[in-house]
Amino acid sequence: MTDSAHLMIAASEHDADMLYASGMFVPDPFVAIGIRGVWHGLLSPLEIDRARKQSKLAHVHLDTHWREKAVERGWEPTLAGAAAAFLAERGIRHLQVPGTFPLQYADRLRSWGFELTPAAGSLFPERIVKDENEIRHLARAEYLTRQAMREAERFLADCTVDAKGYLTHPEAGPRIKSAHVRQAIETWLVAHGAMPAHTIVACGREGADPHNVGHGHIRAGRPIIIDIFPRVMASGYWGDMTRTYVKGRAPAEVRRLYDTVKNGQRLGLDMVMAGANGADIHGRITSFFAQQGYVTGLRRGRQVGFFHGTGHGVGLEIHESPRISSRGETLVAGQVVTVEPGLYYPALGGVRLEDMVVVRDGSCQNLTRHPCRLEID
């Protein structure tokens, strides 16, 4: 008998810890309870049979029974009530919950005499290090990302340039916008089992804002940042990749910006290995950019230079630990991280290059494996 347990109430469709514990997508919240490392699921009649066949949960229970037990104790027949009845029958009153645990559930459980301790992060700190099966899922996600980037390259290659520098596509029409390129990318991804999420196609000045998805026209001679990060629908794992292109001839100042970012990324990739410190990697790239004359800071009220982190973990979430940034986290073999330095100046636009890699002993394994090319004729 134990008097403590882990408790989650969430939809695994949206919650990475719940998906990690259950191994199946459920669109509506359900209850997962971990007792001495053994996970129980309380699921609705709608999901119970599927859970018995598909889930990783050691034990699957019909939540209707536990809702009825909650009513017998004078509690509400809600998900929180079902969880409380299940726990109370086992003499458990102390619960560790995720930091994102819903307040309404926490308040009700406390009112029924349970003690809740929120975790600082994930209930599964082991998620930060991927096993080889997870790495295969991530490699698949990055393969689809790579193919989608090739669709973008083909779309741009099929375009011609009019007298004013606007792009015209033989099927999409004249004066191509970001949305046209994004549609080509995302249509391909959906058709191949991946769900895109706010794919970035940002040209010129729009690209100087790193998370601007892009809305305007695509014009020749200006840098086009394309950042694709789809989630594979079968597994829940994400891909992540960024390239920067110019349609036609790149101006000298854009090419120099691009070459600087490319060399900075190479510095970072060479440093990623087990035992490396994220702050050292980030600092090395930042210093290199400054040595090349690209200093980070405020200019006319806007951030310019390299003002985001070098990379982040990827798994069942698109952004997860560890971070390659000024935080100074130490990398561990088996982690999957991005290396994505960038430089941003409104007058020129932005350049960012991003690969996704596995941290290994002595080096890293690149899952992206896609060439960097600036100009597309």
HUTA-V347313 format. One record per pair of residues at least 6 apart in sequence whose C-alpha atoms are under 8 Angstrom apart, sorted by the first residue. I is the first residue (numbers start at 0). GAP is how many residues later the second one is. D is the distance in Angstrom with one decimal. If there is no record, write none. Layout:
BEGIN
i=I gap=GAP d=D
i=I gap=GAP d=D
END
This chain:
BEGIN
i=0 gap=89 d=7.5
i=0 gap=90 d=7.7
i=1 gap=33 d=7.8
i=1 gap=34 d=7.9
i=1 gap=89 d=7.5
i=1 gap=90 d=6.7
i=2 gap=87 d=8.0
i=2 gap=88 d=6.0
i=2 gap=89 d=4.2
i=2 gap=90 d=5.9
i=2 gap=91 d=6.1
i=3 gap=31 d=7.3
i=3 gap=88 d=5.4
i=3 gap=89 d=6.3
i=3 gap=90 d=4.5
i=3 gap=91 d=5.5
i=3 gap=92 d=7.7
i=4 gap=28 d=6.7
i=4 gap=29 d=5.6
i=4 gap=30 d=5.0
i=4 gap=31 d=7.2
i=4 gap=87 d=7.0
i=4 gap=89 d=6.5
i=4 gap=90 d=5.1
i=4 gap=91 d=6.3
i=5 gap=27 d=5.5
i=5 gap=28 d=4.8
i=5 gap=29 d=6.6
i=5 gap=89 d=5.5
i=5 gap=90 d=4.8
i=5 gap=91 d=5.9
i=5 gap=117 d=7.9
i=6 gap=24 d=7.4
i=6 gap=25 d=6.0
i=6 gap=26 d=4.7
i=6 gap=27 d=6.5
i=6 gap=88 d=6.4
i=6 gap=89 d=6.3
i=6 gap=90 d=5.2
i=6 gap=91 d=7.8
i=7 gap=10 d=7.1
i=7 gap=23 d=5.9
i=7 gap=24 d=5.2
i=7 gap=25 d=6.5
i=7 gap=89 d=6.2
i=7 gap=90 d=6.9
i=7 gap=93 d=7.2
i=8 gap=20 d=6.0
i=8 gap=21 d=5.4
i=8 gap=22 d=4.6
i=8 gap=23 d=6.4
i=8 gap=70 d=7.4
i=8 gap=71 d=7.8
i=8 gap=92 d=7.4
i=9 gap=8 d=6.7
i=9 gap=18 d=7.3
i=9 gap=19 d=4.2
i=9 gap=20 d=5.6
i=9 gap=21 d=6.9
i=10 gap=7 d=6.9
i=10 gap=14 d=7.8
i=10 gap=15 d=5.7
i=10 gap=16 d=5.5
i=10 gap=17 d=4.8
i=10 gap=18 d=3.9
i=10 gap=19 d=6.2
i=11 gap=6 d=4.8
i=11 gap=7 d=4.6
i=11 gap=10 d=7.6
i=11 gap=12 d=7.1
i=11 gap=13 d=5.3
i=11 gap=14 d=5.2
i=11 gap=15 d=6.6
i=11 gap=16 d=7.7
i=11 gap=17 d=7.3
i=12 gap=6 d=7.1
i=12 gap=12 d=5.0
i=12 gap=13 d=5.4
i=12 gap=14 d=5.1
i=12 gap=15 d=7.7
i=13 gap=13 d=7.7
i=15 gap=300 d=5.5
i=15 gap=301 d=6.3
i=16 gap=105 d=6.8
i=16 gap=106 d=6.9
i=16 gap=107 d=6.8
i=17 gap=14 d=7.5
i=18 gap=6 d=6.6
i=19 gap=296 d=7.8
i=20 gap=11 d=7.9
i=20 gap=18 d=7.4
i=20 gap=35 d=6.7
i=20 gap=36 d=6.8
i=21 gap=10 d=8.0
i=21 gap=19 d=7.8
i=21 gap=33 d=5.3
i=21 gap=34 d=5.0
i=21 gap=35 d=5.3
i=22 gap=31 d=7.4
i=22 gap=32 d=5.2
i=22 gap=33 d=5.2
i=22 gap=34 d=7.7
i=23 gap=27 d=7.5
i=23 gap=30 d=6.6
i=23 gap=31 d=5.5
i=23 gap=32 d=7.7
i=25 gap=21 d=7.7
i=29 gap=11 d=7.6
i=29 gap=12 d=6.4
i=29 gap=13 d=5.8
i=29 gap=14 d=7.6
i=29 gap=49 d=6.9
i=30 gap=10 d=5.7
i=30 gap=11 d=5.0
i=30 gap=12 d=6.8
i=30 gap=48 d=6.7
i=30 gap=52 d=6.6
i=31 gap=7 d=6.7
i=31 gap=8 d=5.6
i=31 gap=9 d=4.5
i=31 gap=10 d=6.4
i=32 gap=6 d=5.5
i=32 gap=7 d=5.1
i=32 gap=8 d=6.5
i=32 gap=50 d=7.9
i=33 gap=6 d=6.2
i=37 gap=19 d=8.0
i=37 gap=20 d=6.3
i=38 gap=18 d=5.5
i=38 gap=19 d=5.6
i=38 gap=20 d=6.6
i=39 gap=17 d=5.9
i=39 gap=18 d=6.1
i=39 gap=19 d=4.7
i=39 gap=20 d=5.7
i=39 gap=21 d=7.3
i=40 gap=16 d=6.4
i=40 gap=18 d=6.3
i=40 gap=19 d=4.8
i=40 gap=20 d=6.0
i=41 gap=18 d=6.2
i=41 gap=19 d=4.9
i=41 gap=20 d=5.6
i=41 gap=21 d=4.8
i=41 gap=40 d=7.9
i=41 gap=41 d=7.7
i=42 gap=8 d=7.9
i=42 gap=17 d=7.2
i=42 gap=18 d=6.3
i=42 gap=19 d=5.3
i=42 gap=20 d=5.1
i=43 gap=18 d=5.9
i=43 gap=19 d=5.5
i=43 gap=20 d=6.8
i=44 gap=17 d=6.6
i=44 gap=18 d=7.7
i=44 gap=19 d=7.6
i=47 gap=12 d=7.2
i=47 gap=13 d=7.3
i=47 gap=14 d=6.4
i=50 gap=9 d=7.0
i=51 gap=8 d=6.4
i=62 gap=16 d=7.9
i=62 gap=19 d=6.4
i=63 gap=18 d=7.9
i=65 gap=15 d=7.7
i=65 gap=16 d=4.6
i=65 gap=17 d=7.3
i=65 gap=19 d=6.0
i=65 gap=20 d=6.3
i=66 gap=9 d=7.6
i=66 gap=10 d=4.5
i=66 gap=11 d=6.4
i=66 gap=12 d=7.4
i=66 gap=14 d=6.2
i=66 gap=15 d=4.5
i=66 gap=18 d=7.5
i=67 gap=9 d=6.6
i=67 gap=14 d=7.8
i=68 gap=13 d=7.2
i=68 gap=16 d=5.9
i=69 gap=6 d=6.2
i=69 gap=7 d=5.8
i=69 gap=11 d=5.3
i=69 gap=12 d=5.8
i=69 gap=14 d=7.2
i=69 gap=15 d=5.1
i=70 gap=6 d=5.9
i=70 gap=10 d=8.0
i=72 gap=12 d=7.8
i=74 gap=6 d=5.9
i=74 gap=37 d=7.9
i=79 gap=25 d=5.7
i=79 gap=28 d=7.2
i=79 gap=29 d=6.8
i=80 gap=28 d=7.8
i=83 gap=25 d=6.9
i=86 gap=6 d=7.1
i=92 gap=20 d=7.2
i=92 gap=21 d=4.8
i=92 gap=22 d=6.1
i=93 gap=20 d=6.0
i=93 gap=21 d=4.9
i=93 gap=22 d=6.2
i=93 gap=23 d=7.9
i=94 gap=19 d=7.2
i=94 gap=20 d=6.0
i=94 gap=21 d=4.8
i=94 gap=22 d=6.2
i=95 gap=20 d=5.7
i=95 gap=21 d=4.7
i=95 gap=22 d=5.7
i=95 gap=23 d=6.5
i=96 gap=19 d=6.7
i=96 gap=20 d=6.1
i=96 gap=21 d=4.9
i=96 gap=22 d=6.0
i=96 gap=26 d=7.3
i=97 gap=20 d=5.4
i=97 gap=21 d=5.1
i=97 gap=22 d=7.6
i=97 gap=23 d=6.8
i=97 gap=24 d=6.3
i=97 gap=25 d=6.0
i=98 gap=19 d=4.9
i=98 gap=20 d=5.2
i=98 gap=21 d=6.1
i=98 gap=22 d=6.2
i=98 gap=23 d=7.6
i=100 gap=17 d=7.6
i=105 gap=10 d=7.3
i=108 gap=6 d=7.8
i=109 gap=6 d=7.3
i=127 gap=185 d=7.6
i=127 gap=192 d=7.8
i=127 gap=193 d=6.2
i=127 gap=194 d=7.1
i=127 gap=207 d=6.1
i=128 gap=203 d=7.3
i=128 gap=204 d=7.3
i=128 gap=205 d=5.0
i=128 gap=206 d=4.6
i=128 gap=207 d=7.6
i=129 gap=185 d=8.0
i=129 gap=204 d=5.2
i=129 gap=205 d=5.8
i=129 gap=206 d=7.2
i=130 gap=203 d=6.7
i=133 gap=181 d=8.0
i=134 gap=201 d=7.8
i=134 gap=223 d=7.9
i=136 gap=98 d=6.9
i=136 gap=100 d=6.4
i=137 gap=99 d=5.9
i=137 gap=100 d=6.3
i=137 gap=101 d=6.4
i=137 gap=177 d=7.0
i=138 gap=100 d=7.8
i=138 gap=228 d=5.7
i=138 gap=229 d=8.0
i=140 gap=53 d=7.8
i=140 gap=89 d=7.3
i=140 gap=90 d=7.0
i=140 gap=91 d=5.9
i=140 gap=96 d=6.7
i=140 gap=97 d=5.7
i=140 gap=98 d=4.6
i=141 gap=96 d=7.5
i=141 gap=97 d=4.5
i=141 gap=98 d=6.6
i=141 gap=99 d=7.6
i=141 gap=214 d=7.7
i=141 gap=225 d=6.5
i=141 gap=226 d=5.9
i=142 gap=96 d=8.0
i=142 gap=224 d=7.9
i=142 gap=225 d=7.1
i=143 gap=45 d=7.1
i=143 gap=48 d=7.7
i=143 gap=50 d=7.5
i=143 gap=95 d=7.7
i=144 gap=44 d=7.8
i=144 gap=83 d=6.4
i=144 gap=84 d=6.9
i=144 gap=85 d=6.8
i=144 gap=94 d=6.0
i=144 gap=95 d=6.8
i=144 gap=96 d=6.8
i=145 gap=95 d=7.5
i=145 gap=222 d=6.8
i=145 gap=224 d=6.6
i=147 gap=37 d=5.3
i=147 gap=38 d=7.6
i=147 gap=40 d=6.4
i=147 gap=41 d=6.4
i=147 gap=80 d=7.9
i=148 gap=36 d=6.9
i=148 gap=77 d=8.0
i=148 gap=79 d=7.4
i=150 gap=33 d=6.7
i=150 gap=34 d=6.0
i=150 gap=37 d=7.6
i=151 gap=29 d=6.2
i=151 gap=30 d=7.9
i=151 gap=32 d=6.7
i=151 gap=33 d=6.0
i=152 gap=223 d=7.4
i=154 gap=14 d=7.7
i=154 gap=26 d=6.9
i=154 gap=29 d=7.3
i=155 gap=25 d=7.8
i=155 gap=91 d=6.9
i=155 gap=220 d=7.0
i=156 gap=90 d=7.8
i=156 gap=219 d=6.0
i=156 gap=220 d=6.0
i=157 gap=11 d=6.3
i=157 gap=12 d=7.2
i=158 gap=8 d=5.9
i=158 gap=9 d=5.2
i=158 gap=10 d=4.5
i=158 gap=11 d=6.9
i=159 gap=7 d=5.6
i=159 gap=8 d=5.2
i=159 gap=9 d=6.5
i=160 gap=6 d=4.7
i=160 gap=7 d=6.1
i=160 gap=59 d=6.8
i=161 gap=6 d=7.0
i=164 gap=54 d=5.5
i=164 gap=55 d=5.3
i=164 gap=56 d=7.9
i=165 gap=8 d=7.8
i=165 gap=9 d=5.3
i=165 gap=10 d=7.1
i=165 gap=51 d=7.2
i=165 gap=52 d=6.5
i=165 gap=53 d=4.7
i=165 gap=54 d=6.4
i=166 gap=7 d=6.5
i=166 gap=8 d=5.2
i=166 gap=9 d=5.4
i=166 gap=51 d=6.3
i=166 gap=52 d=5.9
i=166 gap=53 d=6.9
i=167 gap=6 d=4.1
i=167 gap=7 d=5.4
i=167 gap=8 d=5.8
i=168 gap=7 d=6.9
i=171 gap=8 d=7.0
i=174 gap=42 d=6.5
i=174 gap=43 d=7.5
i=175 gap=41 d=5.8
i=175 gap=42 d=5.8
i=176 gap=38 d=6.6
i=176 gap=39 d=5.4
i=176 gap=40 d=4.0
i=176 gap=41 d=5.3
i=177 gap=23 d=5.4
i=177 gap=24 d=6.5
i=177 gap=25 d=7.5
i=177 gap=36 d=5.7
i=177 gap=37 d=5.3
i=177 gap=38 d=5.9
i=177 gap=39 d=6.2
i=177 gap=40 d=6.2
i=178 gap=22 d=7.7
i=178 gap=35 d=7.7
i=178 gap=36 d=6.4
i=180 gap=20 d=7.1
i=181 gap=17 d=6.5
i=181 gap=18 d=7.5
i=181 gap=19 d=6.4
i=185 gap=9 d=7.8
i=185 gap=10 d=5.9
i=185 gap=13 d=7.7
i=188 gap=6 d=6.5
i=188 gap=7 d=6.7
i=188 gap=41 d=7.6
i=189 gap=6 d=7.3
i=192 gap=39 d=6.1
i=192 gap=40 d=5.8
i=192 gap=41 d=7.3
i=193 gap=36 d=5.8
i=193 gap=37 d=5.4
i=193 gap=38 d=4.2
i=193 gap=39 d=5.4
i=194 gap=35 d=5.2
i=194 gap=36 d=5.1
i=194 gap=37 d=6.2
i=194 gap=38 d=6.4
i=195 gap=32 d=7.5
i=195 gap=33 d=6.4
i=195 gap=34 d=4.3
i=195 gap=35 d=6.5
i=196 gap=31 d=8.0
i=196 gap=32 d=6.5
i=196 gap=33 d=6.0
i=196 gap=34 d=7.8
i=197 gap=15 d=6.5
i=198 gap=14 d=6.4
i=198 gap=27 d=7.5
i=198 gap=28 d=6.0
i=198 gap=29 d=5.2
i=198 gap=30 d=6.8
i=199 gap=11 d=7.3
i=199 gap=12 d=6.8
i=199 gap=13 d=4.1
i=199 gap=14 d=6.2
i=199 gap=25 d=7.0
i=199 gap=26 d=5.3
i=199 gap=27 d=4.9
i=199 gap=28 d=6.6
i=200 gap=12 d=5.7
i=200 gap=13 d=5.2
i=200 gap=14 d=7.9
i=200 gap=23 d=6.6
i=200 gap=24 d=5.7
i=200 gap=25 d=4.6
i=200 gap=26 d=6.8
i=201 gap=10 d=6.7
i=201 gap=11 d=5.9
i=201 gap=12 d=4.1
i=201 gap=13 d=7.2
i=201 gap=14 d=7.8
i=201 gap=22 d=5.5
i=201 gap=23 d=5.2
i=201 gap=24 d=6.7
i=202 gap=11 d=6.9
i=202 gap=13 d=7.4
i=202 gap=14 d=7.4
i=202 gap=15 d=5.8
i=202 gap=16 d=7.3
i=202 gap=19 d=6.5
i=202 gap=20 d=5.8
i=202 gap=21 d=4.3
i=202 gap=22 d=6.4
i=202 gap=146 d=7.2
i=203 gap=15 d=8.0
i=203 gap=18 d=5.3
i=203 gap=19 d=5.5
i=203 gap=20 d=6.5
i=203 gap=142 d=7.8
i=203 gap=144 d=6.5
i=203 gap=145 d=4.4
i=203 gap=146 d=7.0
i=204 gap=140 d=7.8
i=204 gap=141 d=5.0
i=204 gap=142 d=6.6
i=204 gap=143 d=6.7
i=204 gap=144 d=4.5
i=204 gap=145 d=7.4
i=205 gap=6 d=6.3
i=205 gap=8 d=6.1
i=205 gap=10 d=7.9
i=205 gap=140 d=7.8
i=205 gap=143 d=6.7
i=206 gap=7 d=7.5
i=206 gap=16 d=7.6
i=206 gap=17 d=6.9
i=206 gap=18 d=6.1
i=206 gap=137 d=7.4
i=206 gap=139 d=8.0
i=206 gap=142 d=5.1
i=206 gap=143 d=4.7
i=206 gap=144 d=7.5
i=207 gap=96 d=8.0
i=207 gap=135 d=7.9
i=207 gap=136 d=4.6
i=207 gap=137 d=5.6
i=207 gap=138 d=5.3
i=207 gap=140 d=7.8
i=207 gap=141 d=4.7
i=207 gap=142 d=4.5
i=208 gap=135 d=7.3
i=208 gap=141 d=7.6
i=209 gap=134 d=7.8
i=209 gap=140 d=7.7
i=217 gap=6 d=7.6
i=218 gap=28 d=7.4
i=219 gap=26 d=6.6
i=219 gap=27 d=4.8
i=219 gap=28 d=5.9
i=219 gap=29 d=7.7
i=220 gap=25 d=5.6
i=220 gap=26 d=5.9
i=220 gap=27 d=6.0
i=220 gap=28 d=5.8
i=220 gap=29 d=5.1
i=220 gap=30 d=6.5
i=221 gap=24 d=5.6
i=221 gap=25 d=7.3
i=221 gap=28 d=7.0
i=221 gap=29 d=8.0
i=221 gap=32 d=7.8
i=221 gap=126 d=7.6
i=221 gap=127 d=7.4
i=222 gap=21 d=6.3
i=222 gap=22 d=5.6
i=222 gap=23 d=4.9
i=222 gap=27 d=7.9
i=222 gap=31 d=7.2
i=222 gap=125 d=7.8
i=222 gap=126 d=6.3
i=222 gap=127 d=6.6
i=222 gap=128 d=6.8
i=223 gap=20 d=5.4
i=223 gap=21 d=5.1
i=223 gap=22 d=6.0
i=223 gap=126 d=7.7
i=223 gap=127 d=7.8
i=224 gap=17 d=7.1
i=224 gap=18 d=6.1
i=224 gap=19 d=4.4
i=224 gap=20 d=6.6
i=224 gap=125 d=6.9
i=224 gap=126 d=6.4
i=224 gap=127 d=6.7
i=225 gap=16 d=5.6
i=225 gap=17 d=5.5
i=225 gap=18 d=6.1
i=225 gap=19 d=7.9
i=226 gap=13 d=7.4
i=226 gap=14 d=5.8
i=226 gap=15 d=4.2
i=226 gap=16 d=6.6
i=227 gap=11 d=7.7
i=227 gap=12 d=5.8
i=227 gap=13 d=5.5
i=227 gap=14 d=6.3
i=228 gap=9 d=6.6
i=228 gap=10 d=5.2
i=228 gap=11 d=4.2
i=228 gap=12 d=6.4
i=228 gap=89 d=7.6
i=229 gap=8 d=5.7
i=229 gap=9 d=5.5
i=229 gap=10 d=7.0
i=230 gap=6 d=5.6
i=230 gap=7 d=4.3
i=230 gap=8 d=6.5
i=231 gap=6 d=6.2
i=231 gap=7 d=7.9
i=235 gap=80 d=5.8
i=236 gap=78 d=5.4
i=236 gap=79 d=4.7
i=236 gap=80 d=7.2
i=237 gap=76 d=6.7
i=237 gap=77 d=6.0
i=237 gap=78 d=6.5
i=237 gap=79 d=6.9
i=237 gap=80 d=5.9
i=238 gap=75 d=7.7
i=238 gap=79 d=7.7
i=238 gap=117 d=7.8
i=239 gap=74 d=8.0
i=239 gap=78 d=7.7
i=239 gap=98 d=7.5
i=239 gap=114 d=7.6
i=239 gap=115 d=7.3
i=239 gap=116 d=6.5
i=240 gap=112 d=7.7
i=240 gap=113 d=5.1
i=240 gap=114 d=5.5
i=240 gap=115 d=6.8
i=240 gap=127 d=7.1
i=241 gap=98 d=7.6
i=241 gap=110 d=6.5
i=241 gap=111 d=5.1
i=241 gap=112 d=4.6
i=241 gap=113 d=7.1
i=242 gap=109 d=6.4
i=242 gap=110 d=5.0
i=242 gap=111 d=6.6
i=242 gap=129 d=6.9
i=243 gap=107 d=5.8
i=243 gap=108 d=6.2
i=243 gap=109 d=6.6
i=243 gap=129 d=7.8
i=243 gap=130 d=6.3
i=244 gap=128 d=6.9
i=244 gap=129 d=4.6
i=244 gap=130 d=5.8
i=244 gap=131 d=6.8
i=245 gap=128 d=5.8
i=245 gap=129 d=4.9
i=245 gap=130 d=6.1
i=246 gap=128 d=5.9
i=246 gap=129 d=4.9
i=246 gap=130 d=6.1
i=247 gap=127 d=5.9
i=247 gap=128 d=5.7
i=247 gap=129 d=4.9
i=248 gap=126 d=6.3
i=248 gap=128 d=7.8
i=249 gap=124 d=7.8
i=249 gap=125 d=6.6
i=252 gap=95 d=8.0
i=253 gap=94 d=6.9
i=254 gap=119 d=7.9
i=256 gap=86 d=7.3
i=256 gap=94 d=7.1
i=257 gap=93 d=6.0
i=257 gap=116 d=7.6
i=259 gap=29 d=7.0
i=259 gap=32 d=7.4
i=260 gap=28 d=7.8
i=260 gap=80 d=6.5
i=260 gap=81 d=6.0
i=260 gap=82 d=6.9
i=260 gap=90 d=7.0
i=260 gap=91 d=6.9
i=260 gap=92 d=7.1
i=261 gap=91 d=6.9
i=263 gap=21 d=5.4
i=263 gap=24 d=6.8
i=263 gap=25 d=7.2
i=263 gap=77 d=7.0
i=264 gap=20 d=7.5
i=264 gap=74 d=6.7
i=264 gap=75 d=6.7
i=264 gap=76 d=6.0
i=264 gap=88 d=7.2
i=264 gap=89 d=7.9
i=266 gap=17 d=7.7
i=266 gap=18 d=6.8
i=267 gap=13 d=5.8
i=267 gap=14 d=7.5
i=267 gap=16 d=7.7
i=267 gap=17 d=6.7
i=267 gap=71 d=6.7
i=268 gap=70 d=6.7
i=268 gap=95 d=7.3
i=269 gap=93 d=7.0
i=269 gap=94 d=7.8
i=270 gap=10 d=6.4
i=270 gap=92 d=7.4
i=271 gap=9 d=7.6
i=271 gap=59 d=7.7
i=271 gap=87 d=6.5
i=271 gap=91 d=6.1
i=271 gap=92 d=5.9
i=272 gap=58 d=6.8
i=272 gap=59 d=7.5
i=272 gap=60 d=7.2
i=272 gap=86 d=5.2
i=272 gap=87 d=5.4
i=272 gap=88 d=5.8
i=272 gap=89 d=5.3
i=272 gap=90 d=4.5
i=272 gap=91 d=5.5
i=273 gap=56 d=7.8
i=273 gap=57 d=5.2
i=273 gap=58 d=4.7
i=273 gap=59 d=4.9
i=273 gap=85 d=5.9
i=273 gap=86 d=5.6
i=273 gap=87 d=5.0
i=273 gap=88 d=6.5
i=273 gap=89 d=7.4
i=274 gap=55 d=5.8
i=274 gap=56 d=5.3
i=274 gap=57 d=6.1
i=275 gap=54 d=5.6
i=275 gap=55 d=5.5
i=276 gap=47 d=7.8
i=276 gap=51 d=5.7
i=276 gap=52 d=5.8
i=276 gap=53 d=4.5
i=276 gap=54 d=6.3
i=277 gap=45 d=6.7
i=277 gap=46 d=4.1
i=277 gap=47 d=5.5
i=277 gap=48 d=7.0
i=277 gap=49 d=7.1
i=277 gap=50 d=4.9
i=277 gap=51 d=5.3
i=277 gap=52 d=6.0
i=277 gap=53 d=7.0
i=278 gap=45 d=6.4
i=278 gap=46 d=5.1
i=278 gap=47 d=4.5
i=278 gap=48 d=6.0
i=278 gap=49 d=4.2
i=278 gap=50 d=7.0
i=279 gap=46 d=8.0
i=279 gap=48 d=7.3
i=280 gap=29 d=7.8
i=280 gap=43 d=7.0
i=280 gap=44 d=7.6
i=281 gap=27 d=7.0
i=281 gap=28 d=5.6
i=281 gap=42 d=6.3
i=281 gap=43 d=5.3
i=281 gap=44 d=6.6
i=282 gap=42 d=7.9
i=282 gap=43 d=7.3
i=284 gap=56 d=7.7
i=285 gap=20 d=6.9
i=288 gap=6 d=6.7
i=288 gap=17 d=7.9
i=289 gap=6 d=7.5
i=293 gap=11 d=5.9
i=293 gap=49 d=7.7
i=294 gap=9 d=7.8
i=294 gap=10 d=5.7
i=294 gap=11 d=7.7
i=295 gap=7 d=7.4
i=295 gap=8 d=5.6
i=295 gap=9 d=4.1
i=295 gap=10 d=5.5
i=295 gap=11 d=6.4
i=296 gap=6 d=5.6
i=296 gap=7 d=5.6
i=296 gap=8 d=6.6
i=296 gap=10 d=7.7
i=297 gap=6 d=6.1
i=303 gap=39 d=7.3
i=303 gap=40 d=5.4
i=303 gap=41 d=5.4
i=303 gap=42 d=7.8
i=304 gap=37 d=7.7
i=304 gap=38 d=4.8
i=304 gap=39 d=5.2
i=304 gap=40 d=6.6
i=305 gap=35 d=7.1
i=305 gap=36 d=5.7
i=305 gap=37 d=5.0
i=305 gap=38 d=6.8
i=307 gap=33 d=7.9
i=308 gap=14 d=7.5
i=308 gap=15 d=6.3
i=308 gap=16 d=4.7
i=308 gap=17 d=7.5
i=308 gap=32 d=7.5
i=309 gap=13 d=7.9
i=309 gap=14 d=5.3
i=309 gap=15 d=5.7
i=309 gap=28 d=7.6
i=309 gap=29 d=5.6
i=309 gap=30 d=5.3
i=309 gap=31 d=5.2
i=310 gap=12 d=5.8
i=310 gap=13 d=4.8
i=310 gap=14 d=6.9
i=310 gap=26 d=6.3
i=310 gap=27 d=4.7
i=310 gap=28 d=4.7
i=310 gap=29 d=5.7
i=310 gap=30 d=7.7
i=311 gap=7 d=6.0
i=311 gap=8 d=6.3
i=311 gap=9 d=6.3
i=311 gap=10 d=5.8
i=311 gap=11 d=4.4
i=311 gap=12 d=5.9
i=311 gap=25 d=5.2
i=311 gap=26 d=5.5
i=311 gap=27 d=7.6
i=312 gap=6 d=5.9
i=312 gap=7 d=4.8
i=312 gap=8 d=4.9
i=312 gap=9 d=5.1
i=312 gap=10 d=6.3
i=312 gap=22 d=7.1
i=312 gap=23 d=5.6
i=312 gap=24 d=4.2
i=312 gap=25 d=6.5
i=313 gap=6 d=5.8
i=313 gap=7 d=7.7
i=313 gap=22 d=5.8
i=313 gap=23 d=5.8
i=313 gap=24 d=7.4
i=314 gap=21 d=7.3
i=321 gap=7 d=6.5
i=321 gap=9 d=7.3
i=321 gap=13 d=7.9
i=321 gap=15 d=7.4
i=322 gap=6 d=6.6
i=322 gap=14 d=7.9
i=323 gap=15 d=8.0
i=330 gap=28 d=7.1
i=331 gap=27 d=6.6
i=331 gap=28 d=7.7
i=332 gap=25 d=7.6
i=332 gap=26 d=4.9
i=332 gap=27 d=4.7
i=332 gap=28 d=6.1
i=333 gap=24 d=6.1
i=333 gap=25 d=5.4
i=333 gap=26 d=6.3
i=334 gap=23 d=5.8
i=334 gap=24 d=5.3
i=335 gap=20 d=6.9
i=335 gap=21 d=5.6
i=335 gap=22 d=4.4
i=335 gap=23 d=6.1
i=336 gap=19 d=5.7
i=336 gap=20 d=5.5
i=336 gap=21 d=6.5
i=336 gap=22 d=7.4
i=337 gap=16 d=6.4
i=337 gap=17 d=5.6
i=337 gap=18 d=4.3
i=337 gap=19 d=6.1
i=338 gap=14 d=7.9
i=338 gap=15 d=5.5
i=338 gap=16 d=5.5
i=338 gap=17 d=6.5
i=338 gap=18 d=7.7
i=339 gap=12 d=6.4
i=339 gap=13 d=5.3
i=339 gap=14 d=4.0
i=339 gap=15 d=6.6
i=340 gap=11 d=5.9
i=340 gap=12 d=6.3
i=340 gap=13 d=7.1
i=341 gap=8 d=7.2
i=341 gap=9 d=5.4
i=341 gap=10 d=4.1
i=341 gap=11 d=6.7
i=342 gap=7 d=5.7
i=342 gap=8 d=5.5
i=342 gap=9 d=6.6
i=343 gap=6 d=4.2
i=343 gap=7 d=6.5
i=352 gap=19 d=8.0
i=354 gap=11 d=7.1
i=354 gap=12 d=7.4
i=354 gap=13 d=5.4
i=354 gap=14 d=7.8
i=355 gap=10 d=6.2
i=355 gap=11 d=5.7
i=355 gap=12 d=5.7
i=356 gap=7 d=6.1
i=356 gap=8 d=5.3
i=356 gap=9 d=4.3
i=356 gap=10 d=5.3
i=356 gap=11 d=7.2
i=357 gap=6 d=5.4
i=357 gap=7 d=4.9
i=357 gap=8 d=6.5
i=357 gap=9 d=7.2
i=358 gap=6 d=6.6
END
